[in-house]
Amino acid sequence: MQGAKAGHGSIFVMSSQVVSGQVGLKATMPALRAIGHETVTLPTTLLSAHPAAFPTKGAPAGGPIEPGQMIEIADWLLAAGALDHCTAILSGYLPSAAHIDAAAQIIAKIKAVNPQVFYCCDPICGDEGRLYLPEEVMHGLRDRLLPLADMATPNLYELQRLAGRDGFADEVEVVDAARDLGVAHMVVTSAPAAAERIAALAVTANEVLRCETARAPKAPYGMGDFFAALYLGLHLAEEPKALGIACATLAQMAAANMETSTLPHGPVHIAAAAIQDKLNI
């Protein structure tokens, strides 16, 4: 990563945990470690595998972690000093409104100790034209967590639902919706692109960056988790080509792992940055 600064401190991540596979926490940890950030992780649910990983075997064993237990664990970590060097928080999969409430309490407690902690919300709730978590989760993400966030990383459908839009005619409407949500730094994945291409937009009040790469016919599970973590880590490292590096790395991984439908278990290879264009929006 030419020009990036080494990562310092730890990142506290709340998301799903699977025993088999590389999604949720098992996707975020290698992404962050590859660029110098250690993680402190708190599962929001524990499953034997991603629900779609073994489609003929029925629903995976396991289930949500009790929201109260999440708070108890976070309180212990704070009291023990395990979060003294926490520089950022990343929230991912939160299966219910009660889990969102627990996450909001935990974020507030960490920020009470260190107001400078950076919070990124990956508002996981749907994709490909449908919500796969209850409507109340989407509302909780919008009303409880996004107001606390310094950054958010929705996909295009999540942005549509969070912003209350029927759809998007063009990139201008996507950018307007991202800004309307009031988060200082929004990264919208699965943004509009030509056929067999996929794009991402990084939107702030004064700038819009766009990066486009080839779309893999079948993306491995965990790509969204990996992207949110990688982009966050690059941003914290003040990497000016964060969007281009994150998009290129995902495109490379998707192309190499289509057959297995899972992210690789070995070391993460950070790709050279794809071209990121500045849009006048």
Secondary structure as a PSIPRED ss2 file (coil, helix, strand):
# PSIPRED VFORMAT (PSIPRED V4.0)

   1 M C   1.000  0.000  0.000
   2 Q C   1.000  0.000  0.000
   3 G C   1.000  0.000  0.000
   4 A C   1.000  0.000  0.000
   5 K C   1.000  0.000  0.000
   6 A C   1.000  0.000  0.000
   7 G C   1.000  0.000  0.000
   8 H C   1.000  0.000  0.000
   9 G C   1.000  0.000  0.000
  10 S E   0.000  0.000  1.000
  11 I E   0.000  0.000  1.000
  12 F E   0.000  0.000  1.000
  13 V E   0.000  0.000  1.000
  14 M E   0.000  0.000  1.000
  15 S E   0.000  0.000  1.000
  16 S E   0.000  0.000  1.000
  17 Q E   0.000  0.000  1.000
  18 V E   0.000  0.000  1.000
  19 V E   0.000  0.000  1.000
  20 S E   0.000  0.000  1.000
  21 G C   1.000  0.000  0.000
  22 Q C   1.000  0.000  0.000
  23 V C   1.000  0.000  0.000
  24 G C   1.000  0.000  0.000
  25 L H   0.000  1.000  0.000
  26 K H   0.000  1.000  0.000
  27 A H   0.000  1.000  0.000
  28 T H   0.000  1.000  0.000
  29 M H   0.000  1.000  0.000
  30 P H   0.000  1.000  0.000
  31 A H   0.000  1.000  0.000
  32 L H   0.000  1.000  0.000
  33 R H   0.000  1.000  0.000
  34 A C   1.000  0.000  0.000
  35 I C   1.000  0.000  0.000
  36 G C   1.000  0.000  0.000
  37 H C   1.000  0.000  0.000
  38 E E   0.000  0.000  1.000
  39 T E   0.000  0.000  1.000
  40 V E   0.000  0.000  1.000
  41 T E   0.000  0.000  1.000
  42 L E   0.000  0.000  1.000
  43 P E   0.000  0.000  1.000
  44 T E   0.000  0.000  1.000
  45 T E   0.000  0.000  1.000
  46 L E   0.000  0.000  1.000
  47 L E   0.000  0.000  1.000
  48 S E   0.000  0.000  1.000
  49 A E   0.000  0.000  1.000
  50 H C   1.000  0.000  0.000
  51 P C   1.000  0.000  0.000
  52 A C   1.000  0.000  0.000
  53 A C   1.000  0.000  0.000
  54 F C   1.000  0.000  0.000
  55 P H   0.000  1.000  0.000
  56 T H   0.000  1.000  0.000
  57 K H   0.000  1.000  0.000
  58 G C   1.000  0.000  0.000
  59 A C   1.000  0.000  0.000
  60 P C   1.000  0.000  0.000
  61 A C   1.000  0.000  0.000
  62 G E   0.000  0.000  1.000
  63 G E   0.000  0.000  1.000
  64 P E   0.000  0.000  1.000
  65 I C   1.000  0.000  0.000
  66 E C   1.000  0.000  0.000
  67 P H   0.000  1.000  0.000
  68 G H   0.000  1.000  0.000
  69 Q H   0.000  1.000  0.000
  70 M H   0.000  1.000  0.000
  71 I H   0.000  1.000  0.000
  72 E H   0.000  1.000  0.000
  73 I H   0.000  1.000  0.000
  74 A H   0.000  1.000  0.000
  75 D H   0.000  1.000  0.000
  76 W H   0.000  1.000  0.000
  77 L H   0.000  1.000  0.000
  78 L H   0.000  1.000  0.000
  79 A H   0.000  1.000  0.000
  80 A H   0.000  1.000  0.000
  81 G C   1.000  0.000  0.000
  82 A C   1.000  0.000  0.000
  83 L C   1.000  0.000  0.000
  84 D C   1.000  0.000  0.000
  85 H C   1.000  0.000  0.000
  86 C E   0.000  0.000  1.000
  87 T E   0.000  0.000  1.000
  88 A E   0.000  0.000  1.000
  89 I E   0.000  0.000  1.000
  90 L E   0.000  0.000  1.000
  91 S E   0.000  0.000  1.000
  92 G C   1.000  0.000  0.000
  93 Y C   1.000  0.000  0.000
  94 L C   1.000  0.000  0.000
  95 P C   1.000  0.000  0.000
  96 S C   1.000  0.000  0.000
  97 A H   0.000  1.000  0.000
  98 A H   0.000  1.000  0.000
  99 H H   0.000  1.000  0.000
 100 I H   0.000  1.000  0.000
 101 D H   0.000  1.000  0.000
 102 A H   0.000  1.000  0.000
 103 A H   0.000  1.000  0.000
 104 A H   0.000  1.000  0.000
 105 Q H   0.000  1.000  0.000
 106 I H   0.000  1.000  0.000
 107 I H   0.000  1.000  0.000
 108 A H   0.000  1.000  0.000
 109 K H   0.000  1.000  0.000
 110 I H   0.000  1.000  0.000
 111 K H   0.000  1.000  0.000
 112 A H   0.000  1.000  0.000
 113 V H   0.000  1.000  0.000
 114 N C   1.000  0.000  0.000
 115 P C   1.000  0.000  0.000
 116 Q C   1.000  0.000  0.000
 117 V C   1.000  0.000  0.000
 118 F E   0.000  0.000  1.000
 119 Y E   0.000  0.000  1.000
 120 C E   0.000  0.000  1.000
 121 C E   0.000  0.000  1.000
 122 D C   1.000  0.000  0.000
 123 P C   1.000  0.000  0.000
 124 I C   1.000  0.000  0.000
 125 C C   1.000  0.000  0.000
 126 G E   0.000  0.000  1.000
 127 D E   0.000  0.000  1.000
 128 E C   1.000  0.000  0.000
 129 G C   1.000  0.000  0.000
 130 R E   0.000  0.000  1.000
 131 L E   0.000  0.000  1.000
 132 Y C   1.000  0.000  0.000
 133 L C   1.000  0.000  0.000
 134 P C   1.000  0.000  0.000
 135 E H   0.000  1.000  0.000
 136 E H   0.000  1.000  0.000
 137 V H   0.000  1.000  0.000
 138 M H   0.000  1.000  0.000
 139 H H   0.000  1.000  0.000
 140 G H   0.000  1.000  0.000
 141 L H   0.000  1.000  0.000
 142 R H   0.000  1.000  0.000
 143 D H   0.000  1.000  0.000
 144 R H   0.000  1.000  0.000
 145 L H   0.000  1.000  0.000
 146 L H   0.000  1.000  0.000
 147 P H   0.000  1.000  0.000
 148 L H   0.000  1.000  0.000
 149 A C   1.000  0.000  0.000
 150 D C   1.000  0.000  0.000
 151 M E   0.000  0.000  1.000
 152 A E   0.000  0.000  1.000
 153 T C   1.000  0.000  0.000
 154 P C   1.000  0.000  0.000
 155 N E   0.000  0.000  1.000
 156 L H   0.000  1.000  0.000
 157 Y H   0.000  1.000  0.000
 158 E H   0.000  1.000  0.000
 159 L H   0.000  1.000  0.000
 160 Q H   0.000  1.000  0.000
 161 R H   0.000  1.000  0.000
 162 L H   0.000  1.000  0.000
 163 A H   0.000  1.000  0.000
 164 G C   1.000  0.000  0.000
 165 R C   1.000  0.000  0.000
 166 D C   1.000  0.000  0.000
 167 G C   1.000  0.000  0.000
 168 F C   1.000  0.000  0.000
 169 A C   1.000  0.000  0.000
 170 D C   1.000  0.000  0.000
 171 E H   0.000  1.000  0.000
 172 V H   0.000  1.000  0.000
 173 E H   0.000  1.000  0.000
 174 V H   0.000  1.000  0.000
 175 V H   0.000  1.000  0.000
 176 D H   0.000  1.000  0.000
 177 A H   0.000  1.000  0.000
 178 A H   0.000  1.000  0.000
 179 R H   0.000  1.000  0.000
 180 D H   0.000  1.000  0.000
 181 L C   1.000  0.000  0.000
 182 G C   1.000  0.000  0.000
 183 V C   1.000  0.000  0.000
 184 A C   1.000  0.000  0.000
 185 H E   0.000  0.000  1.000
 186 M E   0.000  0.000  1.000
 187 V E   0.000  0.000  1.000
 188 V E   0.000  0.000  1.000
 189 T E   0.000  0.000  1.000
 190 S E   0.000  0.000  1.000
 191 A E   0.000  0.000  1.000
 192 P C   1.000  0.000  0.000
 193 A C   1.000  0.000  0.000
 194 A C   1.000  0.000  0.000
 195 A C   1.000  0.000  0.000
 196 E C   1.000  0.000  0.000
 197 R E   0.000  0.000  1.000
 198 I E   0.000  0.000  1.000
 199 A E   0.000  0.000  1.000
 200 A E   0.000  0.000  1.000
 201 L E   0.000  0.000  1.000
 202 A E   0.000  0.000  1.000
 203 V E   0.000  0.000  1.000
 204 T C   1.000  0.000  0.000
 205 A C   1.000  0.000  0.000
 206 N C   1.000  0.000  0.000
 207 E C   1.000  0.000  0.000
 208 V E   0.000  0.000  1.000
 209 L E   0.000  0.000  1.000
 210 R E   0.000  0.000  1.000
 211 C E   0.000  0.000  1.000
 212 E E   0.000  0.000  1.000
 213 T E   0.000  0.000  1.000
 214 A E   0.000  0.000  1.000
 215 R C   1.000  0.000  0.000
 216 A C   1.000  0.000  0.000
 217 P C   1.000  0.000  0.000
 218 K C   1.000  0.000  0.000
 219 A C   1.000  0.000  0.000
 220 P C   1.000  0.000  0.000
 221 Y E   0.000  0.000  1.000
 222 G C   1.000  0.000  0.000
 223 M H   0.000  1.000  0.000
 224 G H   0.000  1.000  0.000
 225 D H   0.000  1.000  0.000
 226 F H   0.000  1.000  0.000
 227 F H   0.000  1.000  0.000
 228 A H   0.000  1.000  0.000
 229 A H   0.000  1.000  0.000
 230 L H   0.000  1.000  0.000
 231 Y H   0.000  1.000  0.000
 232 L H   0.000  1.000  0.000
 233 G H   0.000  1.000  0.000
 234 L H   0.000  1.000  0.000
 235 H H   0.000  1.000  0.000
 236 L H   0.000  1.000  0.000
 237 A C   1.000  0.000  0.000
 238 E C   1.000  0.000  0.000
 239 E C   1.000  0.000  0.000
 240 P C   1.000  0.000  0.000
 241 K C   1.000  0.000  0.000
 242 A H   0.000  1.000  0.000
 243 L H   0.000  1.000  0.000
 244 G H   0.000  1.000  0.000
 245 I H   0.000  1.000  0.000
 246 A H   0.000  1.000  0.000
 247 C H   0.000  1.000  0.000
 248 A H   0.000  1.000  0.000
 249 T H   0.000  1.000  0.000
 250 L H   0.000  1.000  0.000
 251 A H   0.000  1.000  0.000
 252 Q H   0.000  1.000  0.000
 253 M H   0.000  1.000  0.000
 254 A H   0.000  1.000  0.000
 255 A H   0.000  1.000  0.000
 256 A H   0.000  1.000  0.000
 257 N C   1.000  0.000  0.000
 258 M C   1.000  0.000  0.000
 259 E C   1.000  0.000  0.000
 260 T C   1.000  0.000  0.000
 261 S C   1.000  0.000  0.000
 262 T E   0.000  0.000  1.000
 263 L C   1.000  0.000  0.000
 264 P C   1.000  0.000  0.000
 265 H C   1.000  0.000  0.000
 266 G C   1.000  0.000  0.000
 267 P C   1.000  0.000  0.000
 268 V C   1.000  0.000  0.000
 269 H C   1.000  0.000  0.000
 270 I C   1.000  0.000  0.000
 271 A C   1.000  0.000  0.000
 272 A C   1.000  0.000  0.000
 273 A C   1.000  0.000  0.000
 274 A C   1.000  0.000  0.000
 275 I C   1.000  0.000  0.000
 276 Q E   0.000  0.000  1.000
 277 D E   0.000  0.000  1.000
 278 K E   0.000  0.000  1.000
 279 L E   0.000  0.000  1.000
 280 N C   1.000  0.000  0.000
 281 I C   1.000  0.000  0.000
